[in-house]
Amino acid sequence: MLSKEKLARISELSKRAKSTGLTKAEANEQQSLRNEYIKTFRQSFKQQLHAVTVVDENGNDVTPDALKESKKNKNNRAH
């Protein structure tokens, strides 16, 4: 998760971009912060997905193979 300060800065730059525009340095900063936010979001989302197991009404594990493979690869990297 990004710090509150970085999230506030993203919001500030977004508001300024809509109202008065950004300098080149501010636009670069905004893009950098957005990239960092997206990277953090994706990592968090993958962690949430790796905690999921899909079970049908009969109690059978029907987790998609792609998710099972991703979990296996994650576990192999941790060792």
BELQUIKA-V302990 format. One record per run of one state. SS is the DSSP state (~ for helix, > for strand, _ for the rest). FROM is the first residue (numbers start at 0). LEN is the number of residues. If there is no record, write none. Layout:
BEGIN
<<SS | FROM | LEN> <SS | FROM | LEN>>
END
This chain:
BEGIN
<<_ | 0 | 3> <~ | 3 | 16> <_ | 19 | 4> <~ | 23 | 27> <_ | 50 | 4> <> | 54 | 1> <_ | 55 | 5> <> | 60 | 1> <_ | 61 | 3> <~ | 64 | 14> <_ | 78 | 1>>
END
